């Protein structure tokens, strides 16, 4: 990843439909700005700058969340880098230390999945825990495999994403990812690998367990 000496760096989370409560970081980095993009007009915070979600009746709450998650440059204008965290993620360590230790040459840094080893594994998890999405996700996966997408393409946990807003291939990959989420099942884990594979984009992995590390803590959803 490029040098991150510029000050335009933003951490952001997205809370729509009342799905999560806003979690304040336990460790703050002064070189980062903190944002919460939300459709909750009553949301207030002393740490996070609350950004009202733009009016958009064409999207349900879940896809509103995904759009801001996948396309940060449309919501954080003027920022060079962003760190997205799910609403149930709490920052517990030094972000700069984490980035300096684990970021490589790619424009995106992710956490490995740890459970799913590929598309079939992810489908099993959806069937077990998100059954209402299963039929659409299965058809989506079958289409990907018919195009030659490998069933064992590495999976990530898309709950934490560090991205370089000036990487053109990354931006194209994220736009394709959003198009898949918008037009298919809406399960972003299913289409993440496909969008990267399709564009030949290679991301960095931090090689930590998302549930057991000194930088982030995963809480229960509201």
C-alpha angles and dihedrals in degrees: 000000000000122000110285098210095123116099096225097099123133134190111204143176130189123219118181132162092017090282097142141018118237113259119204116222117254089212122039125202111208093209090062129074118216123221137179116197108201147155090216105107091194095056113126133173140169091209107035123059103228114225115193111231109248114253108267118157091178093075131063119225094267095052092044086059093047095049093056090041095052100037107041095161089066091059104031102051115194097017121128099199135019136191114206119200128180116248091254093055119099122198108233104165146037109298094198091054091050092050095045091050101044111021115100133175098305124099091235135051120197142172119249116246099238095197109042115064094185148330097307091052091051091051090053090053091050091050091051100042109016102032096160089066096046103094093049092044092049092053089046091052092047090054091051093050091048088059091055098263106156116245090218096053105141116265127216135197100249093201094099121037128172111195141181108224092204097059105105096196091049091051091050090049092050091048090052090047090053091049090054092049091046097049104030136043096317093233101130096195090064095054101036095084092041093055091049093045092047092054097037089238116159118202130196121250119211093209094223128124107251089215096049117038138106096244107053138026124202114220132187118276116252 
